[in-house]
Amino acid sequence: MDAKLLDILVCPLCKGELLYKKTEQELLCKPCKLAFPVKDGIPVMLEEEARQLPPDER
Ligand SMILES: [Zn+2]
């Protein structure tokens, strides 16, 4: 995914910084404990599409 795009992306809920997981193709927000999917290089910044992080990934 484009590094510039990653720079401007924030969590839609807390407006916090996101952590890009390249192997998982996910953007993590630790405070919200959510992982947003990246589909074909396009981050899907929707709460409904996000995955709840299990305790071991928090
Ligand atoms: Zn957040």
N, CA, C, O and the ligand as a Tripos MOL2 file, in Angstrom:
@<TRIPOS>MOLECULE
protein
  233   231    59     0     0
PROTEIN
NO_CHARGES

@<TRIPOS>ATOM
      1 N           0.8470   -1.2040    0.0000 N.3       1 MET1
      2 CA          0.0000    0.0000    0.0000 C.3       1 MET1
      3 C           0.8740    1.2420    0.0000 C.2       1 MET1
      4 O           1.9830    1.2350    0.5340 O.2       1 MET1
      5 N           0.3780    2.2780   -0.5870 N.am      2 ASP2
      6 CA          1.0810    3.5480   -0.7060 C.3       2 ASP2
      7 C           1.4080    4.1400    0.6730 C.2       2 ASP2
      8 O           0.5230    4.3290    1.5070 O.2       2 ASP2
      9 N           2.6830    4.4230    0.8910 N.am      3 ALA3
     10 CA          3.1190    4.9520    2.1820 C.3       3 ALA3
     11 C           2.5110    6.3330    2.4460 C.2       3 ALA3
     12 O           2.2300    6.6930    3.5890 O.2       3 ALA3
     13 N           2.3150    7.0960    1.3680 N.am      4 LYS4
     14 CA          1.7230    8.4310    1.5220 C.3       4 LYS4
     15 C           0.2770    8.3360    1.9830 C.2       4 LYS4
     16 O          -0.1940    9.1160    2.8110 O.2       4 LYS4
     17 N          -0.3980    7.3640    1.4250 N.am      5 LEU5
     18 CA         -1.7860    7.1280    1.8080 C.3       5 LEU5
     19 C          -1.8520    6.7330    3.2820 C.2       5 LEU5
     20 O          -2.7240    7.1820    4.0260 O.2       5 LEU5
     21 N          -0.9260    5.8980    3.6760 N.am      6 LEU6
     22 CA         -0.8790    5.4440    5.0590 C.3       6 LEU6
     23 C          -0.6660    6.6140    6.0210 C.2       6 LEU6
     24 O          -1.1960    6.6340    7.1310 O.2       6 LEU6
     25 N           0.1320    7.5950    5.5590 N.am      7 ASP7
     26 CA          0.4250    8.7730    6.3780 C.3       7 ASP7
     27 C          -0.8220    9.5680    6.7380 C.2       7 ASP7
     28 O          -0.9420   10.0920    7.8450 O.2       7 ASP7
     29 N          -1.7480    9.6490    5.7880 N.am      8 ILE8
     30 CA         -2.9170   10.4970    6.0020 C.3       8 ILE8
     31 C          -4.0830    9.7440    6.6150 C.2       8 ILE8
     32 O          -5.0790   10.3390    7.0270 O.2       8 ILE8
     33 N          -3.9460    8.4260    6.6680 N.am      9 LEU9
     34 CA         -5.0350    7.6360    7.2210 C.3       9 LEU9
     35 C          -5.0460    7.6630    8.7430 C.2       9 LEU9
     36 O          -4.0100    7.5150    9.3910 O.2       9 LEU9
     37 N          -6.2030    7.8500    9.2830 N.am     10 VAL10
     38 CA         -6.3760    7.7570   10.7270 C.3      10 VAL10
     39 C          -7.5880    6.8800   11.0160 C.2      10 VAL10
     40 O          -8.4080    6.6080   10.1390 O.2      10 VAL10
     41 N          -7.6740    6.4600   12.2310 N.am     11 CYS11
     42 CA         -8.8180    5.6710   12.6430 C.3      11 CYS11
     43 C         -10.0800    6.5280   12.5530 C.2      11 CYS11
     44 O         -10.1030    7.6520   13.0540 O.2      11 CYS11
     45 N         -11.1440    5.9950   11.9070 N.am     12 PRO12
     46 CA        -12.3780    6.7770   11.7800 C.3      12 PRO12
     47 C         -13.0820    7.0040   13.1220 C.2      12 PRO12
     48 O         -13.9390    7.8810   13.2350 O.2      12 PRO12
     49 N         -12.7290    6.2330   14.1090 N.am     13 LEU13
     50 CA        -13.3980    6.3460   15.4070 C.3      13 LEU13
     51 C         -12.6740    7.2990   16.3460 C.2      13 LEU13
     52 O         -13.2680    8.2360   16.8790 O.2      13 LEU13
     53 N         -11.3730    7.0460   16.5430 N.am     14 CYS14
     54 CA        -10.6420    7.8500   17.5290 C.3      14 CYS14
     55 C          -9.7020    8.8470   16.8750 C.2      14 CYS14
     56 O          -9.0570    9.6380   17.5630 O.2      14 CYS14
     57 N          -9.6170    8.8150   15.5360 N.am     15 LYS15
     58 CA         -8.7210    9.6900   14.7650 C.3      15 LYS15
     59 C          -7.2550    9.4730   15.1330 C.2      15 LYS15
     60 O          -6.4070   10.3430   14.9400 O.2      15 LYS15
     61 N          -6.9910    8.2940   15.6650 N.am     16 GLY16
     62 CA         -5.6280    7.9740   16.0600 C.3      16 GLY16
     63 C          -4.8330    7.3500   14.9210 C.2      16 GLY16
     64 O          -5.3670    7.0550   13.8520 O.2      16 GLY16
     65 N          -3.5690    7.1630   15.1750 N.am     17 GLU17
     66 CA         -2.6690    6.5610   14.1940 C.3      17 GLU17
     67 C          -2.9820    5.0850   14.0130 C.2      17 GLU17
     68 O          -3.4100    4.3990   14.9410 O.2      17 GLU17
     69 N          -2.7570    4.6200   12.7950 N.am     18 LEU18
     70 CA         -2.9980    3.2090   12.5010 C.3      18 LEU18
     71 C          -1.6820    2.4820   12.2720 C.2      18 LEU18
     72 O          -0.6950    3.0640   11.8240 O.2      18 LEU18
     73 N          -1.6970    1.2210   12.5830 N.am     19 LEU19
     74 CA         -0.5280    0.3830   12.3920 C.3      19 LEU19
     75 C          -0.7930   -0.5370   11.2090 C.2      19 LEU19
     76 O          -1.7450   -1.3170   11.2150 O.2      19 LEU19
     77 N           0.0630   -0.4370   10.1930 N.am     20 TYR20
     78 CA         -0.1470   -1.2360    8.9890 C.3      20 TYR20
     79 C           0.5200   -2.5940    9.1290 C.2      20 TYR20
     80 O           1.7280   -2.6920    9.3420 O.2      20 TYR20
     81 N          -0.2740   -3.6200    9.0090 N.am     21 LYS21
     82 CA          0.2260   -4.9920    9.0520 C.3      21 LYS21
     83 C           0.2770   -5.5110    7.6240 C.2      21 LYS21
     84 O          -0.7410   -5.9010    7.0510 O.2      21 LYS21
     85 N           1.4640   -5.5100    7.0670 N.am     22 LYS22
     86 CA          1.6140   -5.8540    5.6550 C.3      22 LYS22
     87 C           1.1980   -7.2980    5.3620 C.2      22 LYS22
     88 O           0.4880   -7.5540    4.3890 O.2      22 LYS22
     89 N           1.6270   -8.2180    6.1820 N.am     23 THR23
     90 CA          1.3280   -9.6250    5.9230 C.3      23 THR23
     91 C          -0.1670   -9.9100    6.0250 C.2      23 THR23
     92 O          -0.7130  -10.6930    5.2480 O.2      23 THR23
     93 N          -0.8180   -9.2730    6.9830 N.am     24 GLU24
     94 CA         -2.2560   -9.4960    7.1760 C.3      24 GLU24
     95 C          -3.1050   -8.6220    6.2760 C.2      24 GLU24
     96 O          -4.2980   -8.8710    6.1030 O.2      24 GLU24
     97 N          -2.4730   -7.5670    5.6860 N.am     25 GLN25
     98 CA         -3.2230   -6.5870    4.9050 C.3      25 GLN25
     99 C          -4.3410   -5.9820    5.7590 C.2      25 GLN25
    100 O          -5.5180   -5.9750    5.3970 O.2      25 GLN25
    101 N          -3.9060   -5.4820    6.8960 N.am     26 GLU26
    102 CA         -4.8470   -4.8730    7.8190 C.3      26 GLU26
    103 C          -4.2410   -3.6170    8.4200 C.2      26 GLU26
    104 O          -3.0220   -3.4740    8.5200 O.2      26 GLU26
    105 N          -5.1160   -2.7200    8.8130 N.am     27 LEU27
    106 CA         -4.7050   -1.5220    9.5300 C.3      27 LEU27
    107 C          -5.2640   -1.6150   10.9410 C.2      27 LEU27
    108 O          -6.4760   -1.6900   11.1470 O.2      27 LEU27
    109 N          -4.3610   -1.6090   11.8960 N.am     28 LEU28
    110 CA         -4.7600   -1.7990   13.2770 C.3      28 LEU28
    111 C          -4.8830   -0.4790   14.0220 C.2      28 LEU28
    112 O          -4.0420    0.4120   13.9030 O.2      28 LEU28
    113 N          -5.9670   -0.3830   14.8000 N.am     29 CYS29
    114 CA         -6.0760    0.7000   15.7650 C.3      29 CYS29
    115 C          -6.0670    0.0490   17.1410 C.2      29 CYS29
    116 O          -7.0130   -0.6310   17.5420 O.2      29 CYS29
    117 N          -4.9870    0.2760   17.8360 N.am     30 LYS30
    118 CA         -4.8570   -0.3880   19.1420 C.3      30 LYS30
    119 C          -5.8510    0.1380   20.1790 C.2      30 LYS30
    120 O          -6.4700   -0.6620   20.8810 O.2      30 LYS30
    121 N          -6.0210    1.4550   20.2960 N.am     31 PRO31
    122 CA         -6.9930    1.9440   21.2990 C.3      31 PRO31
    123 C          -8.4050    1.4110   21.0730 C.2      31 PRO31
    124 O          -9.1130    1.1210   22.0370 O.2      31 PRO31
    125 N          -8.8260    1.2790   19.8120 N.am     32 CYS32
    126 CA        -10.1740    0.7960   19.5070 C.3      32 CYS32
    127 C         -10.2120   -0.7280   19.4200 C.2      32 CYS32
    128 O         -11.2890   -1.3240   19.3940 O.2      32 CYS32
    129 N          -9.0390   -1.3570   19.3730 N.am     33 LYS33
    130 CA         -8.9510   -2.8190   19.2490 C.3      33 LYS33
    131 C          -9.6640   -3.3060   17.9980 C.2      33 LYS33
    132 O         -10.4030   -4.2910   18.0160 O.2      33 LYS33
    133 N          -9.4170   -2.5820   16.9100 N.am     34 LEU34
    134 CA        -10.0310   -2.9360   15.6340 C.3      34 LEU34
    135 C          -8.9690   -3.0600   14.5560 C.2      34 LEU34
    136 O          -7.9450   -2.3780   14.5810 O.2      34 LEU34
    137 N          -9.2410   -3.9500   13.6080 N.am     35 ALA35
    138 CA         -8.3720   -4.1000   12.4520 C.3      35 ALA35
    139 C          -9.1990   -3.8500   11.2070 C.2      35 ALA35
    140 O         -10.1710   -4.5570   10.9390 O.2      35 ALA35
    141 N          -8.8030   -2.8370   10.4480 N.am     36 PHE36
    142 CA         -9.5140   -2.5040    9.2170 C.3      36 PHE36
    143 C          -8.8720   -3.2460    8.0500 C.2      36 PHE36
    144 O          -7.6470   -3.2700    7.9280 O.2      36 PHE36
    145 N          -9.6830   -3.8470    7.1980 N.am     37 PRO37
    146 CA         -9.1110   -4.6080    6.0840 C.3      37 PRO37
    147 C          -8.5760   -3.7080    4.9710 C.2      37 PRO37
    148 O          -9.0740   -2.6030    4.7530 O.2      37 PRO37
    149 N          -7.5590   -4.2010    4.2760 N.am     38 VAL38
    150 CA         -7.0600   -3.5370    3.0730 C.3      38 VAL38
    151 C          -7.3660   -4.4710    1.9180 C.2      38 VAL38
    152 O          -6.7850   -5.5480    1.7840 O.2      38 VAL38
    153 N          -8.3010   -4.0220    1.0890 N.am     39 LYS39
    154 CA         -8.7400   -4.8630   -0.0280 C.3      39 LYS39
    155 C          -8.1550   -4.3530   -1.3320 C.2      39 LYS39
    156 O          -8.4320   -3.2280   -1.7470 O.2      39 LYS39
    157 N          -7.3400   -5.1870   -1.9800 N.am     40 ASP40
    158 CA         -6.6700   -4.8110   -3.2270 C.3      40 ASP40
    159 C          -5.9360   -3.4750   -3.0880 C.2      40 ASP40
    160 O          -5.9540   -2.6470   -3.9990 O.2      40 ASP40
    161 N          -5.2970   -3.2820   -1.9490 N.am     41 GLY41
    162 CA         -4.5240   -2.0650   -1.7260 C.3      41 GLY41
    163 C          -5.3560   -0.8780   -1.2830 C.2      41 GLY41
    164 O          -4.8190    0.2080   -1.0650 O.2      41 GLY41
    165 N          -6.6470   -1.0700   -1.1470 N.am     42 ILE42
    166 CA         -7.5380    0.0180   -0.7390 C.3      42 ILE42
    167 C          -7.9850   -0.2280    0.7060 C.2      42 ILE42
    168 O          -8.6580   -1.2180    0.9930 O.2      42 ILE42
    169 N          -7.6090    0.6730    1.6030 N.am     43 PRO43
    170 CA         -8.0540    0.4940    2.9840 C.3      43 PRO43
    171 C          -9.5500    0.7500    3.1330 C.2      43 PRO43
    172 O         -10.0770    1.7450    2.6340 O.2      43 PRO43
    173 N         -10.2050   -0.1400    3.8090 N.am     44 VAL44
    174 CA        -11.6450   -0.0100    4.0430 C.3      44 VAL44
    175 C         -11.8370    0.5060    5.4640 C.2      44 VAL44
    176 O         -11.7990   -0.2500    6.4350 O.2      44 VAL44
    177 N         -12.0450    1.8150    5.5520 N.am     45 MET45
    178 CA        -12.1040    2.4520    6.8590 C.3      45 MET45
    179 C         -13.5360    2.5300    7.3870 C.2      45 MET45
    180 O         -14.0490    3.6080    7.6880 O.2      45 MET45
    181 N         -14.1500    1.3900    7.4870 N.am     46 LEU46
    182 CA        -15.5160    1.3200    7.9850 C.3      46 LEU46
    183 C         -15.5540    0.4470    9.2330 C.2      46 LEU46
    184 O         -14.9890   -0.6460    9.2740 O.2      46 LEU46
    185 N         -16.2280    0.9600   10.2320 N.am     47 GLU47
    186 CA        -16.3260    0.2090   11.4830 C.3      47 GLU47
    187 C         -16.9930   -1.1450   11.2560 C.2      47 GLU47
    188 O         -16.6190   -2.1430   11.8720 O.2      47 GLU47
    189 N         -17.9870   -1.1680   10.3630 N.am     48 GLU48
    190 CA        -18.7290   -2.3990   10.0930 C.3      48 GLU48
    191 C         -17.8380   -3.4690    9.4580 C.2      48 GLU48
    192 O         -18.0680   -4.6670    9.6230 O.2      48 GLU48
    193 N         -16.8180   -3.0120    8.7290 N.am     49 GLU49
    194 CA        -15.9330   -3.9540    8.0340 C.3      49 GLU49
    195 C         -14.7500   -4.3770    8.9020 C.2      49 GLU49
    196 O         -14.0360   -5.3240    8.5730 O.2      49 GLU49
    197 N         -14.5550   -3.6800    9.9920 N.am     50 ALA50
    198 CA        -13.3780   -3.9330   10.8130 C.3      50 ALA50
    199 C         -13.5330   -5.2120   11.6250 C.2      50 ALA50
    200 O         -14.6360   -5.6530   11.9470 O.2      50 ALA50
    201 N         -12.3800   -5.7840   11.9370 N.am     51 ARG51
    202 CA        -12.3370   -7.0090   12.7210 C.3      51 ARG51
    203 C         -11.9410   -6.6460   14.1510 C.2      51 ARG51
    204 O         -11.0360   -5.8410   14.3720 O.2      51 ARG51
    205 N         -12.6210   -7.2400   15.0990 N.am     52 GLN52
    206 CA        -12.2620   -7.0470   16.5050 C.3      52 GLN52
    207 C         -10.9640   -7.8010   16.7730 C.2      52 GLN52
    208 O         -10.8360   -8.9710   16.4120 O.2      52 GLN52
    209 N         -10.0150   -7.1420   17.3940 N.am     53 LEU53
    210 CA         -8.7620   -7.8110   17.7000 C.3      53 LEU53
    211 C          -8.9290   -8.7410   18.8930 C.2      53 LEU53
    212 O          -9.4310   -8.3340   19.9400 O.2      53 LEU53
    213 N          -8.5090   -9.9800   18.7310 N.am     54 PRO54
    214 CA         -8.5300  -10.8870   19.8800 C.3      54 PRO54
    215 C          -7.4820  -10.4590   20.9100 C.2      54 PRO54
    216 O          -6.5380   -9.7480   20.5690 O.2      54 PRO54
    217 N          -7.6370  -10.8780   22.1450 N.am     55 PRO55
    218 CA         -6.7530  -10.4110   23.2180 C.3      55 PRO55
    219 C          -5.2580  -10.5810   22.9320 C.2      55 PRO55
    220 O          -4.4620   -9.7340   23.3370 O.2      55 PRO55
    221 N          -4.8650  -11.6420   22.2510 N.am     56 ASP56
    222 CA         -3.4300  -11.8670   22.0150 C.3      56 ASP56
    223 C          -2.8300  -10.9270   20.9910 C.2      56 ASP56
    224 O          -1.6090  -10.8760   20.8470 O.2      56 ASP56
    225 N          -3.6530  -10.1860   20.2810 N.am     57 GLU57
    226 CA         -3.1250   -9.2290   19.2970 C.3      57 GLU57
    227 C          -3.1670   -7.7960   19.8340 C.2      57 GLU57
    228 O          -2.7010   -6.8640   19.1780 O.2      57 GLU57
    229 N          -3.7150   -7.6370   21.0020 N.am     58 ARG58
    230 CA         -3.8530   -6.2930   21.5410 C.3      58 ARG58
    231 C          -2.5520   -5.7670   22.1220 C.2      58 ARG58
    232 O          -2.5090   -4.6410   22.6180 O.2      58 ARG58
    233 ZN         -9.2880    4.0590   16.8800 Zn       59 ZN59
@<TRIPOS>BOND
     1     1     2 1
     2     2     3 1
     3     3     4 2
     4     3     5 am
     5     5     6 1
     6     6     7 1
     7     7     8 2
     8     7     9 am
     9     9    10 1
    10    10    11 1
    11    11    12 2
    12    11    13 am
    13    13    14 1
    14    14    15 1
    15    15    16 2
    16    15    17 am
    17    17    18 1
    18    18    19 1
    19    19    20 2
    20    19    21 am
    21    21    22 1
    22    22    23 1
    23    23    24 2
    24    23    25 am
    25    25    26 1
    26    26    27 1
    27    27    28 2
    28    27    29 am
    29    29    30 1
    30    30    31 1
    31    31    32 2
    32    31    33 am
    33    33    34 1
    34    34    35 1
    35    35    36 2
    36    35    37 am
    37    37    38 1
    38    38    39 1
    39    39    40 2
    40    39    41 am
    41    41    42 1
    42    42    43 1
    43    43    44 2
    44    43    45 am
    45    45    46 1
    46    46    47 1
    47    47    48 2
    48    47    49 am
    49    49    50 1
    50    50    51 1
    51    51    52 2
    52    51    53 am
    53    53    54 1
    54    54    55 1
    55    55    56 2
    56    55    57 am
    57    57    58 1
    58    58    59 1
    59    59    60 2
    60    59    61 am
    61    61    62 1
    62    62    63 1
    63    63    64 2
    64    63    65 am
    65    65    66 1
    66    66    67 1
    67    67    68 2
    68    67    69 am
    69    69    70 1
    70    70    71 1
    71    71    72 2
    72    71    73 am
    73    73    74 1
    74    74    75 1
    75    75    76 2
    76    75    77 am
    77    77    78 1
    78    78    79 1
    79    79    80 2
    80    79    81 am
    81    81    82 1
    82    82    83 1
    83    83    84 2
    84    83    85 am
    85    85    86 1
    86    86    87 1
    87    87    88 2
    88    87    89 am
    89    89    90 1
    90    90    91 1
    91    91    92 2
    92    91    93 am
    93    93    94 1
    94    94    95 1
    95    95    96 2
    96    95    97 am
    97    97    98 1
    98    98    99 1
    99    99   100 2
   100    99   101 am
   101   101   102 1
   102   102   103 1
   103   103   104 2
   104   103   105 am
   105   105   106 1
   106   106   107 1
   107   107   108 2
   108   107   109 am
   109   109   110 1
   110   110   111 1
   111   111   112 2
   112   111   113 am
   113   113   114 1
   114   114   115 1
   115   115   116 2
   116   115   117 am
   117   117   118 1
   118   118   119 1
   119   119   120 2
   120   119   121 am
   121   121   122 1
   122   122   123 1
   123   123   124 2
   124   123   125 am
   125   125   126 1
   126   126   127 1
   127   127   128 2
   128   127   129 am
   129   129   130 1
   130   130   131 1
   131   131   132 2
   132   131   133 am
   133   133   134 1
   134   134   135 1
   135   135   136 2
   136   135   137 am
   137   137   138 1
   138   138   139 1
   139   139   140 2
   140   139   141 am
   141   141   142 1
   142   142   143 1
   143   143   144 2
   144   143   145 am
   145   145   146 1
   146   146   147 1
   147   147   148 2
   148   147   149 am
   149   149   150 1
   150   150   151 1
   151   151   152 2
   152   151   153 am
   153   153   154 1
   154   154   155 1
   155   155   156 2
   156   155   157 am
   157   157   158 1
   158   158   159 1
   159   159   160 2
   160   159   161 am
   161   161   162 1
   162   162   163 1
   163   163   164 2
   164   163   165 am
   165   165   166 1
   166   166   167 1
   167   167   168 2
   168   167   169 am
   169   169   170 1
   170   170   171 1
   171   171   172 2
   172   171   173 am
   173   173   174 1
   174   174   175 1
   175   175   176 2
   176   175   177 am
   177   177   178 1
   178   178   179 1
   179   179   180 2
   180   179   181 am
   181   181   182 1
   182   182   183 1
   183   183   184 2
   184   183   185 am
   185   185   186 1
   186   186   187 1
   187   187   188 2
   188   187   189 am
   189   189   190 1
   190   190   191 1
   191   191   192 2
   192   191   193 am
   193   193   194 1
   194   194   195 1
   195   195   196 2
   196   195   197 am
   197   197   198 1
   198   198   199 1
   199   199   200 2
   200   199   201 am
   201   201   202 1
   202   202   203 1
   203   203   204 2
   204   203   205 am
   205   205   206 1
   206   206   207 1
   207   207   208 2
   208   207   209 am
   209   209   210 1
   210   210   211 1
   211   211   212 2
   212   211   213 am
   213   213   214 1
   214   214   215 1
   215   215   216 2
   216   215   217 am
   217   217   218 1
   218   218   219 1
   219   219   220 2
   220   219   221 am
   221   221   222 1
   222   222   223 1
   223   223   224 2
   224   223   225 am
   225   225   226 1
   226   226   227 1
   227   227   228 2
   228   227   229 am
   229   229   230 1
   230   230   231 1
   231   231   232 2
@<TRIPOS>SUBSTRUCTURE
     1 MET1         2 RESIDUE 1 A MET
     2 ASP2         6 RESIDUE 1 A ASP
     3 ALA3        10 RESIDUE 1 A ALA
     4 LYS4        14 RESIDUE 1 A LYS
     5 LEU5        18 RESIDUE 1 A LEU
     6 LEU6        22 RESIDUE 1 A LEU
     7 ASP7        26 RESIDUE 1 A ASP
     8 ILE8        30 RESIDUE 1 A ILE
     9 LEU9        34 RESIDUE 1 A LEU
    10 VAL10       38 RESIDUE 1 A VAL
    11 CYS11       42 RESIDUE 1 A CYS
    12 PRO12       46 RESIDUE 1 A PRO
    13 LEU13       50 RESIDUE 1 A LEU
    14 CYS14       54 RESIDUE 1 A CYS
    15 LYS15       58 RESIDUE 1 A LYS
    16 GLY16       62 RESIDUE 1 A GLY
    17 GLU17       66 RESIDUE 1 A GLU
    18 LEU18       70 RESIDUE 1 A LEU
    19 LEU19       74 RESIDUE 1 A LEU
    20 TYR20       78 RESIDUE 1 A TYR
    21 LYS21       82 RESIDUE 1 A LYS
    22 LYS22       86 RESIDUE 1 A LYS
    23 THR23       90 RESIDUE 1 A THR
    24 GLU24       94 RESIDUE 1 A GLU
    25 GLN25       98 RESIDUE 1 A GLN
    26 GLU26      102 RESIDUE 1 A GLU
    27 LEU27      106 RESIDUE 1 A LEU
    28 LEU28      110 RESIDUE 1 A LEU
    29 CYS29      114 RESIDUE 1 A CYS
    30 LYS30      118 RESIDUE 1 A LYS
    31 PRO31      122 RESIDUE 1 A PRO
    32 CYS32      126 RESIDUE 1 A CYS
    33 LYS33      130 RESIDUE 1 A LYS
    34 LEU34      134 RESIDUE 1 A LEU
    35 ALA35      138 RESIDUE 1 A ALA
    36 PHE36      142 RESIDUE 1 A PHE
    37 PRO37      146 RESIDUE 1 A PRO
    38 VAL38      150 RESIDUE 1 A VAL
    39 LYS39      154 RESIDUE 1 A LYS
    40 ASP40      158 RESIDUE 1 A ASP
    41 GLY41      162 RESIDUE 1 A GLY
    42 ILE42      166 RESIDUE 1 A ILE
    43 PRO43      170 RESIDUE 1 A PRO
    44 VAL44      174 RESIDUE 1 A VAL
    45 MET45      178 RESIDUE 1 A MET
    46 LEU46      182 RESIDUE 1 A LEU
    47 GLU47      186 RESIDUE 1 A GLU
    48 GLU48      190 RESIDUE 1 A GLU
    49 GLU49      194 RESIDUE 1 A GLU
    50 ALA50      198 RESIDUE 1 A ALA
    51 ARG51      202 RESIDUE 1 A ARG
    52 GLN52      206 RESIDUE 1 A GLN
    53 LEU53      210 RESIDUE 1 A LEU
    54 PRO54      214 RESIDUE 1 A PRO
    55 PRO55      218 RESIDUE 1 A PRO
    56 ASP56      222 RESIDUE 1 A ASP
    57 GLU57      226 RESIDUE 1 A GLU
    58 ARG58      230 RESIDUE 1 A ARG
    59 ZN59       233 GROUP 0 **** ****
